[in-house]
Amino acid sequence: MIPKEAIEIAYSFLHQKRNVYIHSTLDWQKDDIEYAIASYVDEMSDELLRAISDDKADFLKDHARFEEDITSAVNTLERMLELK
């Protein structure tokens, strides 16, 4: 079972970074966000990562689909918080 606190922390971090990312026009800023998220995912519990990734390889680590992944993660975390 994933603690509600872990879901809340992940949601807060990813939601904030996603909002900056989607409105940014600076490539270096987007790259920094992608790096920060990839580092965060490396420390995330396997159970939580599986719950938000839908078993996609390199979830939140693939530059080509980063925006799609982070949006999906935020939406999934929102649904998880509604259930807790």
Secondary structure as GFF3:
##gff-version 3
##sequence-region A 1 84
A	DSSP	alpha_helix	4	23	.	.	.	ID=ss1
A	DSSP	alpha_helix	27	43	.	.	.	ID=ss2
A	DSSP	alpha_helix	46	53	.	.	.	ID=ss3
A	DSSP	three_ten_helix	63	65	.	.	.	ID=ss4
A	DSSP	alpha_helix	66	83	.	.	.	ID=ss5
###
